[in-house]
Amino acid sequence: MSDTVQIIAAAVLLVAVFVLTRLGIMRKMIRAAGRIIEDLESKGAVDEESAVAVPYAQTRLIRLGMRDYMAKALDYLVTDGTVGKTADGRYYLRVRPAEISRRDTGADLHSS
């Protein structure tokens, strides 16, 4: 194989690895957002009065093990308006669970 073909093959492989890792991260963020929505729904946090504190809202100072996407997904959901945050740091669903679909959540996270 010539040097030119090797360089082109390496560049294509590098781009493919980059795209696949980004798709993997997006998939993990969508799953984390779904878990947050399910958690808030199961706790009955549907308005400011019923808002709850969630343990994954705080990022850990020491990160050991796999990366946790819950805090970042929560930030995206708050920015998107799906989840609300009270002044004292508690969270609640701003959109009714019946109006939320996983596809919508994924599209919103992907576009951010």
C-alpha positions as CSV (number, residue, x, y, z in Angstrom):
1,M,0.0,0.0,0.0
2,S,1.3,3.4,-0.9
3,D,1.9,6.1,1.7
4,T,-1.0,8.2,0.4
5,V,-3.5,5.4,0.7
6,Q,-2.3,4.7,4.2
7,I,-2.7,8.3,5.2
8,I,-6.2,8.5,3.7
9,A,-7.2,5.2,5.5
10,A,-5.9,6.5,8.8
11,A,-7.7,9.8,8.4
12,V,-11.0,8.0,7.6
13,L,-10.5,5.7,10.6
14,L,-9.8,8.6,12.9
15,V,-13.0,10.4,11.7
16,A,-15.0,7.2,12.1
17,V,-13.8,6.7,15.7
18,F,-14.6,10.3,16.5
19,V,-18.1,10.1,15.2
20,L,-18.8,6.8,16.9
21,T,-17.6,8.1,20.3
22,R,-19.8,11.2,19.9
23,L,-22.8,8.9,19.1
24,G,-22.0,6.8,22.2
25,I,-21.9,9.9,24.4
26,M,-25.2,11.1,22.9
27,R,-26.8,7.7,23.6
28,K,-25.6,7.8,27.2
29,M,-26.9,11.4,27.7
30,I,-30.3,10.4,26.3
31,R,-30.5,7.4,28.7
32,A,-29.5,9.6,31.7
33,A,-32.2,12.2,30.8
34,G,-34.8,9.4,30.6
35,R,-33.7,8.2,34.1
36,I,-33.9,11.7,35.5
37,I,-37.4,12.2,34.1
38,E,-38.6,8.8,35.4
39,D,-37.0,9.5,38.8
40,L,-38.8,12.9,39.1
41,E,-42.1,11.4,38.0
42,S,-41.8,8.5,40.5
43,K,-41.2,11.0,43.3
44,G,-44.2,13.0,42.2
45,A,-42.1,16.2,41.6
46,V,-44.5,17.9,39.1
47,D,-44.5,21.5,40.4
48,E,-42.5,23.8,42.6
49,E,-44.3,22.7,45.8
50,S,-43.5,19.0,45.3
51,A,-39.9,19.6,44.0
52,V,-37.3,17.2,45.3
53,A,-33.5,17.3,45.9
54,V,-31.7,14.9,43.6
55,P,-28.3,13.5,44.6
56,Y,-26.9,13.6,41.0
57,A,-27.3,17.4,40.7
58,Q,-23.9,17.9,42.3
59,T,-20.8,17.0,40.4
60,R,-18.2,15.0,42.3
61,L,-14.8,16.5,42.9
62,I,-13.0,13.1,42.7
63,R,-14.1,11.1,39.7
64,L,-13.4,7.4,40.0
65,G,-14.7,4.9,37.5
66,M,-16.9,5.5,34.6
67,R,-18.1,9.0,33.7
68,D,-21.5,10.0,35.1
69,Y,-23.7,11.8,32.7
70,M,-26.6,12.5,35.1
71,A,-25.5,16.0,36.2
72,K,-24.8,17.1,32.6
73,A,-28.2,15.7,31.4
74,L,-29.9,17.4,34.3
75,D,-28.3,20.7,33.2
76,Y,-29.6,20.2,29.6
77,L,-33.1,19.3,30.8
78,V,-33.2,22.5,32.9
79,T,-31.9,24.6,30.0
80,D,-34.5,23.0,27.7
81,G,-37.3,23.7,30.1
82,T,-38.4,20.1,30.7
83,V,-37.2,20.2,34.3
84,G,-37.5,23.2,36.6
85,K,-35.2,24.2,39.4
86,T,-36.3,26.0,42.5
87,A,-34.3,28.8,44.3
88,D,-33.2,26.3,47.0
89,G,-31.8,23.8,44.4
90,R,-34.7,21.3,44.2
91,Y,-35.9,20.0,40.9
92,Y,-39.4,19.2,39.4
93,L,-40.9,18.4,36.0
94,R,-42.2,21.4,34.2
95,V,-43.7,19.4,31.4
96,R,-46.2,16.7,32.2
97,P,-44.8,13.1,31.8
98,A,-47.4,12.3,29.2
99,E,-46.1,15.1,27.0
100,I,-42.5,13.9,27.1
101,S,-41.2,11.3,24.7
102,R,-37.8,9.8,24.7
103,R,-37.4,10.8,21.0
104,D,-38.1,14.5,21.9
105,T,-35.6,14.4,24.8
106,G,-33.0,12.9,22.5
107,A,-33.5,15.5,19.8
108,D,-33.3,18.3,22.3
109,L,-30.1,17.0,23.8
110,H,-28.6,16.4,20.4
111,S,-29.3,19.9,19.2
112,S,-27.8,21.6,22.3
